[in-house]
């Protein structure tokens, strides 16, 4: 497997703005959120188990998962969130490993909101944390997902605390500044990762 850079950050921190810039530079990005969608596609065992556990209200008419309805269930009850994680985390892990193995860029990015909370950490040779102040996280997520503040705060509370996330970082990207500045930061990191990938080959 190629040199792998793990990128993580709390909800609304702008991980995708960072990973999109690496993709433009020709780097393969394996996205844990997309892997999480793959494992609950219609016809998959996980979707059937979710429907049996939570009821048909979390399944749309077209047979796909209603993620918003499921999110409301799991973030209002801790035991339900734990049940879902026990089902999905091992499946997501396997999907990620398969995608990393298939990647063919000089190094690979693994983008995951749960990188530091799960065994996904073991897949990364270097951990980058995308960081913004919590107030900005809240603001951005409310605008993006049309969620109320209470719902976003519940999601933030379920994620690793900001201080802990920063402690787990090898590199921190401050994403509260302009996109032009972010372009420059990513360009510099790209050069560094190319060198590290070469020396680890």
HELIX and SHEET records of a PDB file:
HELIX    1   1 UNK A   15  UNK A   24  1                                  10    
HELIX    2   2 UNK A   32  UNK A   38  1                                   7    
HELIX    3   3 UNK A   45  UNK A   54  1                                  10    
HELIX    4   4 UNK A   56  UNK A   58  5                                   3    
HELIX    5   5 UNK A   67  UNK A   76  1                                  10    
HELIX    6   6 UNK A   78  UNK A  102  1                                  25    
HELIX    7   7 UNK A  119  UNK A  123  5                                   5    
HELIX    8   8 UNK A  134  UNK A  145  1                                  12    
HELIX    9   9 UNK A  149  UNK A  158  1                                  10    
HELIX   10  10 UNK A  162  UNK A  167  1                                   6    
HELIX   11  11 UNK A  179  UNK A  200  1                                  22    
SHEET    1   A 5 UNK A  28  UNK A  31  0                                        
SHEET    2   A 5 UNK A 107  UNK A 111  1                                        
SHEET    3   A 5 UNK A   3  UNK A   8  1                                        
SHEET    4   A 5 UNK A 126  UNK A 131  1                                        
SHEET    5   A 5 UNK A 171  UNK A 174  1                                        
END                                                                             
